[in-house]
Amino acid sequence: MLWLAAAISAYFLFALGNLGDKFVLSGPPKPQSYTFWVAAGGLLSVFLIPFVGFSMPGWAELAVIMAAGSSYLFGLYFLYSALENGEVSKIMPALGGFLAIFTLIFSSILFRTGDFFSLKNIAAFILLFGGSMAAVWEKGKSPAKKSLKTIALAAFFFAANYNFSKIVFASQPFLQGFIWMRLATFLAALIVFARIALPEIFSPKPVFNKKTAGYFVMAQTAGGTGFLLESLAISLVSAALLPFVVVIQGVQYIFLFFLSYLLSFKISFFKESFSREAVMQRILALALIIFGLLVLAFAK
């Protein structure tokens, strides 16, 4: 299945992009300005225009496109806010648990794909929420409320983006819908974050140093390609199968866990805890989330 291959490839690239994002956010850029520059990177999609029959959507379609672009922008901002001070191999699995829950709720409401309060969905909800809590739990402390709130907000907006994107792809050719949504994200970034980000262009202090600039390019290349592949997967599946795209995201957390572990030996900024207890905690969180995703996908 083409959508499955596209989704798995996308989530491997997202794992690489998340690691690059974490490195860049450990330096000068703050989440607001970093979100703006990532959104600005979406302008590169205009180079695809010669390869598509580009046309102006109707007003109703433009409203959904703006909703998709804006929700993606806010999802990025809250994700980067969480990554700035948190451990990437904890944050992303927690995000995935909340993302599956919100995607299911949105698709149930917008596409009437099923009753959210079915026994299967409640069981999946408990497993996913439990896995998300386990992912951010610290010994001797309850899960940080601020971290959980930020991660949950990121998941809410990304889930909204998934569902709005599905509506756009139902009425627009794939590449045309993709380009319009990237332009909408940039327009939303201009409105929300330009006041913070644009003065940095004229600041004597550079936004990126040599190292962070290289990681920024790597993260955006991997993330941008991954986003294109994920969008392709969303466009190919039916609305009823949209939660399955989230289900496949479980492989991203596995990629991310092992990549973080390997890089922690080589790169000092990966100050994540990989003690035996911390590793077992991550494995438990991953197991709960992946099991919850499987229940969501395959239980009757």
N, C-alpha and C positions, 0 to 999 in steps of 0.2 A: 504493500500500500504506500503510495507516494506521500500522503500526509504523515504517515508514521515515520518514514525515513526523514522527511523534512523536520518534524518535531524533534526527533532524537538528535539530529545534527545541530538544530538550533540550540538545544539545551546544553550541548557540549560547548558551543561557542559562548553561550551566556555564562557558563562557569568560568571560562577564561576571561571574559569581560568583567565579571564581578571581582576577580582577583586584581585586575588592572585598576578598576574603580577604587578599590580599597587602598591601593598604593597611592593613587593620585590624591585621594581625600585625606591622606595622612600628611599632605603638604599644604601649600598656601591656599588652594581654592576651597571655598566654603560651599555647602550644599546648594545655596541659591544660585551662585555664579556658575558652579559646575553644571547644574541642571540647564541653565541657559545655554552654555556652550554645547552641551550634548544635543539640545533641541535645535541649535543652529546647524549642527552637523546634518540634520534632516534635510537641509536645503540642497544637499548633494543629490537628492532624489530627482531634482529637476533635469539632471542629465539623462534620465530615463524617458523624458517626454518625447524625443524623436522616435522612440521605439513603440509608442502607443498612440492610439487614436484619442488624443486628449481633448476633452470638451468640458463645458461648464455644467455642473450639476444644478438641479432645481433647488429652490430655497429650503424645502423640507430636507432634502439630502444634505445640503450644506450645514443645516443645523445638527444633524447626526454626526457629520464629519467633524464639526467643531467640538461636539461632545466627546467624540473618540479621541481627538487630539489633545483636548484639555485634560481629560482623565488620565491619559498617558503621561502628560507633563507632571501632574501632581503625584502620580505613582512614583515617577522617577525622583521627585524632590524628597518624598518621605523615605524612599529606599536609601537615598544617599545620606539623608540625615541619620538613619539607623547605622549605616556602614561607617560613618565618620568616627564613631567612638566604640563600635561593637565588633565582635568577632564574626567574620564573614561566614565561617562554617557553622555558626549558630543561627545567624540572622536569616540566611536564605532558606533553610528548612522550615523555620518558624513562619516565614513569609508564605511558603508553599502550602502549609496547613491552612492558614487563613484564606489564601487565594482560592483553594478548592471550595471552601465553604461559601465564600461570596460569589464565586462563579456559578455555583449551583443555585444559589438564591436568585441571582439576576436572571439566569436562563429560565428558571421556573416561572418568574414573573413576566419576562419579556416574550418568551417563546412558548410558555405553557408546556414545558417538556416533562412535567411531573410534579407530584406533591412533595414539597420540601419536608413535610412532617411525616413521611413514610418511615417505617421501622428501619429500612436500609439506610436512608439518609441520616436519621438520628444516630445510628450506630457509627456511620462514617464521620459524622460531626464530632462525636465524642472522641474517636481515635485521632482525628486530625487536630482537634483542639488540644488534646492531651500531648500529642507529639510536639505541637508548637510551644506549649508551656515547658516541656522537658528540654527543648532546644535552647531556651534562654535562661533556664534555671541555674542559679549559682548556689554553691554549698553554703548552708547557714542563712540563706536569704530567700525570700519569696521572689518570684519573677519580677524584674524591674517593671513597674507600671508604665513608666515613660517609654521604655523600649517596646513593650508590648503594644502600647497605643500607637506608636509611630509605625511599627511593622503592620499592625492591623489596618491603619489608614492607607499605607502603601498597597496592601492587598486589595482593599476596597476599590481603590481607583484603578488598579490594574485589571481587576475583574470587570469593572464597568467598561474599561477599554476593550477587553475581549468581546463583550457582548455588543457594544456599539460597532466595533469593527466588523462583526458578523453581519450586522444589518447593512453596513456600507458595502461589503463584498457581495451581498445579495442583489444590490441594485447597480453596482459599478463593476466594470472589468477590473481584474485583480490589480494590475500595475497602476491604473488610473486611480483607483480607490486608495492604494498605498501612498501614491504621491500626494494626493489631496490631504490625507491624514497627517503626513509629515509636515506639510505646509501649515496645517491647522495647529500642530504642536508648536511650531516656531512662532506663529502669530500669538498664541496664548503666552509663550515665553516672553515675547516683546511686551505684552501688556502687564504681566505679573512680575517679571524678574529683571527687565531691562534697566530699571533705575539703579539696581545694585550691580549688575554685571558690566554695563557699558562704561562706567567711569574707570574700570580696571584697564581698559584699552589704553587710556591716557595716563595711567599711574606709572611713576618711575619704577615701582616695584613690579616685576613681571608676575603674571598669573601662574605661569608654569616655569620651572627650571628645566635643565636639560633632561634630567631623569624622569620627572613627572610628565614632561611633554611626550617622551617616548612611550611611556605607559598609557598616556591618554590616547595616543594614536592607536596603540594596540587594543586597548579596551573598546574604543569606538568602532574599530574595524571588525573586531570579533562580535561586539554587541549589535552593530548595524546589520551585519550579515545574518546573525542569528535572528534578529527581529524580522528581516525579510523572509527567512525560512519559516519562522513561526506564523507570520501573517499568511504565508502560502498554505500552511496546515489549517489555519482557521478558515480560510476561504474554501478549502476542499471538503471539510467535514460538514455534515448537516447540523442544524441547530441542536438536535437531540444528542449529538455526539460531541458537542462543544466541551463538556466537562472532561472528555477523554483526552483532550489536548493538555489539560491541566494534569491529568493522571500521569501522562508520560513524563511530566516535569520531575517526577521522582528520580529519574536518572541524573538530572542536573545536580542534585544534592550529593549523590554518590561520587560523581566526577569532582565536585567541589571539595568534598571531604578529603579525598586522596590527593588532589592537587595541592590543597592547603598544607596537608601533612608533609608532602615531599618538599614544598617550597620553604617550609619552616626551618629546614636544615641549611638552606642556602641564603635566604634573604632575611635580614634582621628585623624588618618592620612587621613580619608576621609573628607578633608576640602572642599567639594563641596558645591556650593550654592544651597540651597533648599528653598529660599524665594518663595513667591507666584508667583512673576514675573518670576523667574528662572524656576519654575516648569511648568508654562504656556508656556514658551519658549520651553522647552523640549517636552511637549505634542504636540505643533505645529510642531516641527521638526519631531517627530515620526509619526504624522498624515500624513505629506507631503510625507515622505519616504515610509510608508506602502501603502498609496494611489497610489504612483508612482509604487511601486512593483506590486500592484493589476492590474493597467493599463497595465503594461508590460506583466503580466501573462494572463489576461483574456480578454482584449479589442480586438476587431476584426479589 
